[in-house]
Amino acid sequence: MPTLPTELVTEILSRLTVKSLLKFKCVSKSWRALISSPEFVKTHLTISAHQRVVLTEVRDLFSFRDVQYILKDCSLNSLRNDPVTEALDLVSDDCSFVYGFGYDEYNDDYKVVCVRHRFLILEDHVVVKIYSLKSNSCSSMDDIPDVVRLIKPCKFVNGKLHWTGVLSWANNIYGGFHKDWNIVSIDLADEKWGEVEQPRYGEEDFSLNLEVLGSDLSVLSNCMKNYTESHTEVWVMREYGVKESWTKMYTIKNRGDVISLFFPQNTLHVEQR
Amino acid sequence: MVKLKSNDDKEFEVEEAAVIQSEMIKNMIEDGCATSVIPLPNIDSKTLIKVIEYLNKHINMGKAAETGEEDDLKEFDEQFVNMGWEELFDVIMAANYLNIHELMELCCQSAADRLKNKSVRAVREMLKITNDLTEEEEQEIINDAPWAFEGPEIDDTVN
C-alpha cells in the first residue's frame, strides 16, 4: 500500500463536501492542518465552483415527492469559520417550487428554504419548509410570504434570501408590470418574511430580475417598448434596507429580440469591474 | 508505436495517438527523447496495463462526442474505476507521474466518492494513517461542527 504524497491527498480531499471535510479534520494532525489551510480552502473552492453536488442529506427531508434539486456545494470560507458570502441557487425543473440556500450567521448554520405553491381552483395553497443543516431537520413554517408566487432566482444578501414576488394574478407573471411585483425576503436568523422597498423606477412598465452586484442587492429592470427597442436598467441598493440608497448604475440598450437571450433564468451574471 | 517499460521489466507497445494523452510522454516525444523504450521506474506492469487500457479507450475523445459514443465512454469510465482501493491508488500515482489529466480527474473523484460518507476511523484504516491527535484536540474539532459527525449515512466499513 503506497502512502499518498500530500499533493495527491489534496487532489482527493478537494473533491469532498464541506461536511466530510469538517469530519476528516479529526483523522490526524496533518489532515487537520491541510484542511484548515487557506491554500486548501482556495483549491477546494476552485474545484467545487465547477461542480454541482447533490446535497442528498436535504433531499429526503422535504416530504414532496419526485423533487430533484441540486445545489452548488458550499466550499467558500466555511472551513475557516468565516460566514459564507455567496448565494447558492437551488435548481429545480418544477416551476411550482422555489428554493434558496444561505448561511445563518447568528446561529452558525446553513439553511435551505423551500416554498411550494399549489394552485387550487378556489384557493392558492402555499407551503414553506425550512431545513437546517446543523440540526439536520426540516420544519414547516406557519408564516408565509404575502404574494401569490415567488419567482426564481433566489439571491442571498445581508443574511436574507430574496425573491421577486408576484402580488396578484391580474397580469401574466412573465409579462407583468412592476407595480405588480415586490421583493420579498426571509431572514435566515429569525425566519421571518419581510419586504424590500424598491427604487423609484420611473413610469414605464417592465419586468424585474434580482441580482447581486458586489455584495449589494441589485435589480435589473427590463423595459420592452416594442419588438425592436428595449433597455435594461441596473439598480443597486448601496445600503441594505435604505430605500434612498438605490442607485441606477447602468442602462443597457438592446434590441428587442435580444431580451430572451438576455434574461434566461439565472444566467446573467453581473460583476463589478 | 511507442514502447513503455514497467518497473518489473515488461514492455508494452502503445499507439502514439493514445500515449500522448500523457503530457509527460508527449513532451518526451516532442523533445526527441522517445526513440527507444521509455522506462517507467515508478509503475508496475499491473498498473501500466490499466493505464494503457484507459488510454486506448480514450484515444478518440473528440470523435466520441460526434459519433454519440459519449455514453459508451461514460460506461467504460464507471467500469474502469470499479477496482480495489489499493489498485486505485496505484493508478492515481501513475496518472500523476505520467500527467494524464483526465485519468487523474476520474480516479480522484472515485476516491473522493468512496471516502465521502466514511467514518473517521474507517478513513484512517483505509489510508493507513495513525491518529496523532490528542483526545482533547479531537473533541475540539467535533465541538466545532458536531453535525458533521452525525447522520445515518456515516459508514464505518473499510472498503
Interface residues (C-beta under 8 A of the other chain):
Chain A: M1 P2 T3 L4 E7 L8 E11 I12 L13 R15 L16 T17 K19 S20 L22 K23 F24 K25 C26 V27 S28 K29 W31 R32 T56 E57 N81 L133 K134 S135 N136
Chain B: E86 F89 D90 I92 M93 N96 M104 C108 Q109 A111 A112 L115 K116 N117 V120 V123 R124 L127 K128 I129 T130 N131 D132 L133 E137 E138 I141 I142 D144 A145 W147 A148 F149 E150 G151 E153
